[in-house]
């Protein structure tokens, strides 16, 4: 009986802790109007692309350089690159569908094919038909697929820790939860900030770069109305892209990678080097998944040299 009482007490404690965590993690959706003041720039704007109001930033002078962020991110990930490169390029960054202030795709289609179509509609909407293209992680996969399908529009390509090859790495906890049929329903109303911080600390090798301000931004933009459902939909979208298409890309390509990437193995950089006919690879030591943030000045300088070289 004593053992049963102890087990019953432990079970009650566990249930109580879970209840407290859920109560503290409850967070209602936020309208775009609630987030705009803090997460827009003086030189960012919204433009109609298909059935979406898309948040983007365009600044600087010179040839156009379009930047595509990764899963769960936003145009803020390119803030340092924008500052460092805007004297030499017209820097264009965009909140991709499902993320940032742009929010969910009305069709709930988050395939790479759909993202490639979105990018083409976006560049047409802002009036550019020839540009440099760079992408990180998911943005990298969109970038190389776009280049393959629209080779006349992309002059040069830059891939930063890009997805593209089958991965055997264990998924992050937040992706695991998004794929659980019943647990993911709870994600629509319960968003623990500690999970946001945990995911960010997986992305950066230097954990000190994960500030409270950064955690709050990712948390707030995740609460943008529709983004949580979009994240679940995106996490459950099969990655059905054939990496053999990489071998057909002829544009000069710079591949940048952090050697401590916990999400996509640095070994994939060698695969891109093997498959891309015209590639240059730079590996940064003690850098994680987002070299444009963790190694901003060096990665920006390497990109500038590569893009402006004849």
C-alpha positions in Angstrom: 0.0 0.0 0.0 2.9 2.4 0.8 4.3 1.9 -2.7 0.9 2.5 -4.3 0.6 5.7 -2.3 4.0 6.9 -3.3 3.3 6.1 -7.0 0.0 7.9 -6.7 1.7 10.9 -5.2 4.4 11.0 -7.9 1.7 10.7 -10.6 -0.2 13.6 -9.1 3.0 15.7 -9.0 3.7 14.9 -12.7 0.2 15.8 -13.7 0.4 19.0 -11.7 3.7 20.0 -13.3 2.3 19.3 -16.8 -0.8 21.4 -16.0 1.3 24.3 -14.8 3.5 24.2 -17.9 0.5 24.1 -20.2 -1.1 27.0 -18.3 2.0 29.1 -18.5 2.5 28.2 -22.2 -0.9 29.2 -23.3 -0.6 31.9 -26.0 -3.4 33.2 -28.3 -2.7 34.1 -31.9 -1.5 37.7 -32.6 -2.7 39.7 -35.5 -0.2 41.2 -37.9 -1.2 44.7 -36.8 0.0 43.8 -33.2 3.4 42.8 -34.6 4.1 45.3 -37.3 5.5 48.1 -35.2 8.2 45.9 -33.7 9.1 43.6 -36.6 9.0 45.8 -39.6 11.9 48.1 -40.8 11.7 51.7 -42.0 12.6 50.3 -45.4 10.4 47.1 -45.4 6.9 46.9 -46.8 4.1 44.6 -47.9 3.2 43.6 -51.4 0.4 41.5 -52.9 1.7 38.2 -54.2 -1.1 36.0 -55.4 -3.6 35.9 -52.5 -1.0 37.0 -49.8 0.2 40.2 -48.4 3.9 39.5 -48.3 6.4 41.2 -46.0 9.7 42.1 -47.6 12.7 44.5 -47.3 14.5 46.2 -50.2 17.4 48.5 -49.5 20.8 49.5 -50.9 22.2 50.1 -54.3 23.8 47.9 -57.0 22.9 44.6 -58.5 20.0 42.7 -56.8 20.7 40.1 -54.2 17.7 38.1 -53.1 18.0 36.4 -49.7 15.8 33.4 -48.6 15.6 32.4 -44.9 15.2 28.9 -43.4 12.5 27.1 -41.5 10.9 29.1 -38.6 13.0 32.2 -39.4 12.3 35.6 -41.0 13.9 38.5 -42.8 15.6 39.5 -39.5 18.1 36.6 -39.9 19.7 38.7 -42.8 20.0 41.9 -40.7 23.8 41.8 -40.5 24.3 40.9 -44.1 21.9 43.7 -45.1 24.0 46.2 -43.2 27.3 44.9 -44.5 26.3 44.5 -48.2 23.8 47.2 -49.0 26.6 49.6 -50.3 27.4 47.1 -53.0 24.0 45.4 -53.7 20.3 46.1 -53.7 19.5 43.7 -50.8 16.0 42.1 -51.0 14.8 39.8 -48.2 11.4 38.3 -47.8 9.3 36.5 -45.1 8.5 33.3 -46.9 4.9 31.8 -46.6 4.4 30.2 -43.2 6.8 32.5 -41.5 7.4 36.0 -40.2 4.7 38.6 -40.9 3.8 37.1 -44.3 2.0 34.2 -42.6 0.3 31.1 -44.0 -0.1 30.2 -47.6 -3.9 30.3 -48.3 -3.6 26.9 -50.1 -1.6 25.4 -47.2 0.9 24.0 -49.9 4.4 24.1 -48.5 6.1 21.9 -51.0 9.4 23.1 -52.5 7.5 23.4 -55.8 5.1 25.8 -54.2 7.9 27.9 -52.7 9.7 28.0 -56.1 6.4 29.3 -57.7 6.1 31.9 -54.9 9.6 33.2 -55.4 8.9 33.6 -59.1 5.7 35.5 -58.5 7.5 37.6 -55.8 10.4 38.7 -58.1 7.9 39.5 -60.8 5.8 41.6 -58.4 8.8 43.7 -57.3 10.1 44.0 -60.8 13.4 42.2 -61.0 14.2 39.6 -63.7 17.9 39.0 -63.2 19.6 38.7 -59.8 22.0 37.0 -57.4 20.2 34.4 -55.1 21.2 33.2 -51.7 19.4 30.9 -49.3 19.9 29.3 -45.9 18.6 25.8 -44.9 15.1 25.5 -46.4 15.8 28.8 -48.2 18.9 27.1 -49.7 16.8 24.3 -51.1 14.3 26.7 -52.5 17.2 28.7 -54.0 18.9 25.8 -55.8 15.6 24.5 -57.1 14.6 27.9 -58.3 18.0 28.2 -60.1 17.5 24.9 -61.7 14.0 25.8 -63.0 14.7 29.4 -63.9 18.4 29.4 -65.0 18.1 32.7 -67.0 17.1 34.7 -64.0 19.8 33.7 -61.5 23.3 35.0 -62.2 25.1 33.4 -59.3 24.0 31.2 -56.4 25.0 31.2 -52.7 24.0 28.3 -50.5 24.4 28.5 -46.7 24.0 25.2 -44.8 21.4 24.3 -47.5 19.0 21.3 -47.4 18.9 19.1 -50.5 20.1 15.6 -49.6 18.4 12.9 -47.6 19.2 13.2 -43.9 19.5 10.6 -41.2 19.9 13.1 -38.4 17.3 13.0 -35.6 14.7 15.7 -35.9 14.6 18.5 -33.4 11.9 18.2 -30.6 9.7 20.8 -32.1 9.6 19.0 -35.4 8.8 15.7 -33.6 5.9 17.3 -31.8 4.6 18.9 -35.0 4.4 15.4 -36.6 2.4 13.8 -33.7 -1.2 13.6 -34.7 -2.7 14.7 -31.4 0.1 16.6 -29.8 0.4 18.9 -32.7 -3.2 20.2 -32.0 -1.9 21.4 -28.6 0.8 23.4 -30.4 -1.9 25.6 -31.9 -2.6 27.1 -28.5 0.3 26.2 -26.3 3.7 27.5 -27.2 6.4 27.1 -24.5 9.0 29.7 -24.8 11.7 27.4 -23.5 11.2 25.2 -26.6 11.8 28.2 -28.8 15.0 28.9 -26.9 16.0 25.2 -27.0 15.6 25.1 -30.8 17.7 28.3 -31.2 20.5 26.9 -29.1 20.6 23.9 -31.5 21.0 26.3 -34.4 23.9 28.3 -32.9 27.3 26.8 -31.9 28.0 29.9 -29.8 25.0 29.7 -27.4 25.8 33.2 -26.1 24.4 34.6 -29.3 20.9 33.4 -28.4 19.7 36.5 -26.6 16.4 37.1 -24.8 15.6 39.6 -27.6 16.1 36.9 -30.2 14.0 34.3 -28.3 11.2 36.9 -27.9 11.2 37.7 -31.7 11.0 34.1 -32.7 8.3 33.5 -30.1 6.2 36.5 -31.2 6.4 35.8 -34.9 5.5 32.1 -34.2 2.3 33.5 -32.7 1.4 35.5 -35.8 -2.1 34.3 -36.7 -1.9 31.1 -38.8 1.9 30.5 -38.4 1.5 27.7 -35.9 -0.8 25.7 -38.2 1.5 26.5 -41.1 4.5 25.2 -39.2 2.7 21.9 -38.5 1.6 21.7 -42.2 5.2 22.4 -43.4 6.7 19.9 -40.9 4.3 17.2 -42.3 5.0 18.0 -46.0 7.1 15.3 -47.6 10.5 16.4 -49.0 10.0 15.1 -52.5 12.8 16.9 -54.3 15.3 14.9 -56.4 18.9 16.0 -55.5 20.1 14.8 -58.9 18.8 18.1 -60.3 21.7 19.8 -58.5 24.0 18.3 -61.1 22.2 20.3 -63.8 22.8 23.7 -62.3 25.5 25.7 -64.3 25.5 28.9 -62.3 28.7 29.7 -60.3 27.8 28.6 -56.8 29.3 29.5 -53.4 28.6 27.0 -50.7 29.1 28.3 -47.1 28.8 25.9 -44.1 29.4 25.9 -40.4 31.3 22.8 -39.3 29.3 22.5 -36.1 25.8 22.4 -37.7 23.6 20.2 -35.6 20.7 20.2 -38.1 22.3 19.5 -41.5 25.7 17.7 -41.5 28.7 19.6 -42.8 29.3 16.4 -44.9 26.6 17.7 -47.2 28.8 20.6 -48.3 31.1 18.0 -49.9 28.0 16.6 -51.7 27.2 20.0 -53.2 30.8 20.4 -54.2 30.7 17.0 -55.9 27.4 17.6 -57.7 27.6 21.2 -58.7 29.8 21.7 -61.8 30.9 25.2 -60.9 31.1 25.4 -57.1 33.4 26.9 -54.4 33.1 25.7 -50.8 34.1 27.5 -47.6 33.8 25.8 -44.3 33.7 28.0 -41.1 35.2 26.5 -37.9 33.1 26.5 -34.7 30.0 27.8 -36.5 26.5 26.3 -36.5 23.5 26.3 -38.9 23.3 30.1 -39.6 26.8 31.4 -40.7 25.2 34.7 -41.9 24.5 35.4 -38.2 27.2 33.6 -36.4 30.0 34.5 -38.8 28.4 37.6 -40.3 31.3 39.7 -41.4 33.4 36.9 -42.8 30.5 35.2 -44.7 29.3 38.6 -46.1 32.9 39.4 -47.2 33.3 36.0 -48.9 29.9 36.4 -50.6 30.7 39.9 -51.8 34.1 38.8 -53.3 32.4 35.8 -55.0 29.5 37.7 -56.5 31.5 40.7 -57.8 34.3 38.6 -59.2 34.1 38.3 -63.0 
